[in-house]
Amino acid sequence: MNETILLMRWRTSEGQVRLGLLSGTSQQVVPVDETFGSWDSVLRQCRDNGESMATWARRWIATHAAVDVDPAQWILPVEPTELWAAGVTYERSRDAREAETTSGQNIYARVYDAVRPELFWKGLGHQAAGPFEIVGLRPDATWHVPEPELTVILDDQGAIWGYTIGNDMTARDLEAENPLYLPQAKLFFRSAALGPSVALAETVDPYALTITCEIWRHEVRIWQGRVDTARLRRRIDELVAWLGRAWPLAPWTGIMTGTGLVPPDDVALEDGDEVRLEVPPIGVLVNRARRIDATWVPVIKPPQRVVRIDPRDNVAVALGSLQPGHWIAEYGVTVQDAIPFGHKVALVPMAAGDPVIKYGEQIGVASRAINAGEHVHTQNVESVRGRGDLAVERSDRA
């Protein structure tokens, strides 16, 4: 296998988000052309040209200069639309959960041996922390631990696209009290972290990696653990298939594949602790823990990106520039084109001749088929203003 291709994103001092590539163990970043707003747009161009993304990336790296990027500028390497996780996929996880639970029903051993895996929701992709960002600690729990996990990223067609490092934060005391508290033990503000890069799937063997976890408190390491992904009991494609059985896989879904590292019972994260997860060659994901409180949570709520003026509208207006691949969660739509501020984005598919509705009124007709998430503008909409013939047609239909 050739050298691993790594994909990352960083934020410039001017606030611009840029894409970058790394090869093998190199620490230098090869910037990607600024015309590419997302990895989705890069992948679509590769498909149009009939080449793999790895082939494109190797050629780009060979023909462009590398630069140094401060690790503090690195952000989420890709923003998944949805983030899911799997449980009890390593023997160590099974044993730890059996030991801590008070139910005494061997439920974790049964899940470990069962055909059906344990899968659960971890949140929307933008809710995950990136490199050097804060992960949360519930105010009503006292025994939090990080769960280092190889995380698979699916592309816009649901195929395995790449792998990154994931931290599935867990409130162990809640799950130990009652397994039915799993949603609260797993899902809270900033209960997941991802990064620092994504290894293209075709350039890395996911079952030949080593995951290391360290917890640091006041510059002192209080725990360290290590596990090989070869000990992962369930195949990654199996987890993907089970998730897709009765759930439509959103473009750019992330799935955490379970942990094989469980700190001992006397180790619990405290406010200010630092968690360091390392998976060569993907890199090192560093996050600091913070107790969730009202002064912190409102500050980093994601802003509203579009507005639907009338409930009858089949388009929304962008409140800022939107890039391809952006997930409009409130409407379940992935942006397909670069959409400037104030322009319209389709919320539903439209056939040629369908009305375009804004302000609750028809403002035009689709001049061609329009997919949900496409830029709705003069290139695919014909105005009905001043068109008496269309007014007659509408009158006849009435």
N, C-alpha and C positions, 0 to 999 in steps of 0.2 A: 504494500500500500504506500502511495506517495505521502509526502508530508501533510499533516493536518492543516486544513484551511480554517481560519478563525474569522468570524465576523463580529464587529463591535460598532457602537455608536458613541459619540462624545458631543458635549456641548461647548462651543467656542466661547471665548470671553465676551463676544457680542451677543451671545444667546442663541446662536444658530446651531441646529442639530446636524451633525455630519456623520456619514457612514465611513467605516474603515475596514481594512483587511490586514491580517497577519498570517504568516506562514510558519509552520513548525514551532520552534521555540523562540523565534524572534520577538523582541519586545517593542520593535518599531512598527508603527502603523502606516499603511499605504492608504492615503485618502481616496475615496471614490468620488467621481465627478459630482459636482453639486446639483446637476440636473436630475440626479436620482434622489427622490425624496424619501424613499423607503426601500427595504429589501424586497418588498412585493413588486415594485416597479423594475428592479434588477432582474428578478426571477422571470417576470413576464417578457422582458426583452430577450433573455436567454432562450425561452421557449420559442419566441418568434424567429430567432436565429438558428434554432435546431441544435443547440449545444447545452451541455450541462453547466450548472452554475459553478462547479469546481473548475471546469475547463476555462470558463470566462475569468474566474478569480485568479487562476495561475497566470494567465496571459496578462491580466491587469497588473499583478504584482511584478511580473518580469519587465514591464515596460513603463512603470511609474516609480517615482522616488518615494522613499519612506521618510517619515518624520517622527519626532518624539512627541507624545501626547501625555500630559500629566495624568496619572491614574485618578486624581481627584475630579477630572473632567469626564470620566467615563460614566455613562448612564445605562439604563436597561438596554441590552444589545438588540432586543426586539420586544415590541409591546404586544403580548398575546391578547387576543380578544377575551378568551376565557382561560382560567387556570384550574386544573383538576389535580387530584392526587390519588395514589394507590397506597393501601396499607397492608401490613403483614406479608411483605414479599421477600423478606429475609428471615432466616431461622432465628437470628438474634432478636429481631423485633417481636416475633411470635413469643419467645420465652419471656421477654421483658413485660409484654402486655399481660401474659398469663400470670406472672408473679405479682403485678401491681393491682389487678382488678379484684374487686370484692364480690363479684357475682358468683365465682366458683363454678362456672358452667363450661369451661374449656372452649369458649367461643372463639378465641383467637387461634387456637390450634385447629379448630374446625375450618376457619377461614383459610388458614395457611395450606391445608390439604384439599380444600374444595376446588371444584372446577371454576366456579364463579369467583372473581377477585373482589376485593373491597375497593370501591371507588367513591370519592367524595369531592364536593365542590370546595375550591379554595378562594374563589373570587374572580373579579374581572382583572384583566391583565394590567391595566394602569394602576390598580391598587397594590401591586407588588412593589417592594422596595428594590432599588437598584444598588450598584456598588457604593459602599460607604454611606448609604442611607440608613435610617432608623427602622428597626423592627419593633413591634409592639409587645407589651406585657399586659395581660388583662388585670384590671384593678380588683377583680373578685376571685383571683386564683393566685396560688403561692408557689407552684412547682412547674415552671416553664422550662422547656429544653428545646434546643435546635434539633431538627432532623435533617441531616445532609442527604440530598437525593440527586441522582442523575435525573435530569428533566428533559423530556423529549419535546421538541417544537414541531408541530405539523404545519404544512404549507396551506395555501388557499384551496387546495384540492383534497386535503386530509391525508396527504402522504407524509412520511417521516422526512423532515427537512434538515433537522440539526439537533444538537444536544448542548445543554448548558448546565450550570450548577444551580440547584434549588435548595432553599432552606424552608422546610415545612414546619414552622413554629407550632408548638403544641403545649397546651396546658394539661400536663399529665394528671394532676390531681382531679380535674373534672372528669376526664375519661375513666380514671381509676374508680371514682365514686360510683359511676354508672355508665356503661357503654353507650346508653341512649343520649348521653350528653356530648357525644362525639362532635356534632356540629358546633357547639359552643367551645369545645376544646380545640378545634381546628380552625374556626373561622371567626376572626376578630380583626380589628384595624391593624394593618401592616403585619398580617400573620404569615407572610411569604416574602421571600427575597429571591432574585434571579440575577445571574451574571457570572463573571464580567464580560464573557464573550460567548458566541455560539459556534460550535464545531460543526461544519457541514457534514451531514450524515454519511455521505459517500467517501469521506476522507478519514473516518475514525471507526474503530471497533468498540461499540458501547459495552461489550462484555470483557474488555481487557483494560479497564481503567481502575485507578485507585483513588478512593475518596478519603481525605483526612479532615478531621474537625478539631479545632482548638477553641477553648473558652479562656479568655483573659480577663482578669479583674485587678485593677490598679497596677497594670504592667506586670502582673504575675500570672503565668499559665496555671489554671486550676484543674484543667482536664484536657486530655488528648485521646483521640481514637482514630482507627484506620480500618477500612474494609475494601475488599476488591469487588467490583461489579460482577465478577464471575460467579459470586455467591447469590446473585439475584435469581430467585426461583422461577419467576414468571418471565416469559419473553415479552419484550417491549411491544412488538406488533400484536401480541395477544391482548395486552392492556388497551391498546388503541382500538382493536376490534370490539372489545366488550363495551367500551364507552360509546362507540358508534352504533351499537345494536338498537338502542331505543332513544338516542339523542342525536339530533342533527349536529355534526361536528362543525363548529364555526371556523371560518378561515383563521389560521394562525392560532390554533389552540395549543396550550401547554399542558403536559401531563407529568407530574412528579411520580417517579416510579417506585417510591418506598425507600425506607432507610434500613441500613444494616448497622448503624451506630446509635447506641443508647447509653447516655451517661449514667453512672451509678446513682442510686437513690438519694445520696447525700449531696448531689450537684443540682442546683437550680439557678437559673439565670436571675440576676439582680439588676436593678436600674443602673445603667452605665457599663455593664459588661460588654466585652467585644467578642464577636463570634467570627472565626476565620475558617472558611471552608476552601479546600484546595483539591482540584482535580486536574493534574497535568494531562494534556497540554492546554486545557480550557482556561486555567488560571486560578486566581485566588479571589473568593468573594468575601468581603469584609463588611460587617454590619455591627452597629451598636444597639443594644436593647434599651428601651425606654418604657416606663409605666404609662399606660394610656390615661389621659386626663382631658378635661374640657378645654384647657388652654392650648393643647397641641392639635387635637383632631380637626377643628374648624379651619386651621391655618392652611392645610394642604389638601383641602377638598378640590377635586378637579373642576375647572370652570365649565359652564354650559357652552357647547361648541356650535349648536344650531338651534333655531327656533322655528316651530311650526305655528304659523300665525293663526290659522283656523283649524279646528278638528277635521274639517272636510278636505283639507289640502293634501295633495299627493306629492308635494315638494316642501322642503324646508330651506331656510335662509342661513347661510354660513355666518356666524358671528366672529369669525376669524378665518385666516387661510387654512384650508384642509388639505392634507397630503394623502396620496393613494395609500390604502391599507389602514387608514384611521377607522376605528370601530365606533359607530354612533350607537351606543348601548341602548339608549331609550327607545330606539326604533329598530334595533337589530339589523343595521345596515352597515356594510363596509364601503368606504369611499373608494371609487374606482379611478377618479381623475384628480388632478390638482384643481381645487376650487377656490377662487379668490374670495376675499371678504365681501359679503353682501350678495353673492351669487347663489343660485339655487342648486340643490342636490335632490335627486329623485329618491323618494322614500319607498316606492313600489315600482315593479316593472310596468312599462307602458308599451303598447303596440302602436304601430303607425296609425295615426288618426285618432288616437285616444285623447281626451281632453287633459290639459295641464291646468291644475286647480291651485290657485293661490288667493289668499284673503277670502276663501270660501267661494270664489267665482272662477269661471273659466277664463284664462288669460291667453290661451293658445291651444294648438293641437300638436301632438308629436309628429314630426315630419318623417321619422323613422323609429324603429324599435329602440327603446331606452331601458337600460337595465337599472335596477335599484342601486343607488350609490353613484350613478353617473352625473356629471355636470350637465345641468339643464339650461341651455342657452340658445342663441340663434342658430347654432350648428345642427340642432335637432328639434327645434320648436318653430312653428309658423304661427305668427300672431293672427288673432281673429278680429282685431280692431280694424275697422274700415272695410271688412270683407262682407259686403252685403249678401254675396252668394251663400256664405256659411250661415249667415243669419237666417236666410230663407230655408236652408236645409234644416236648421235646428227647429224653425217654425213648423216645417212639414212633418218632422219626426214627432213634434209635440201633438 
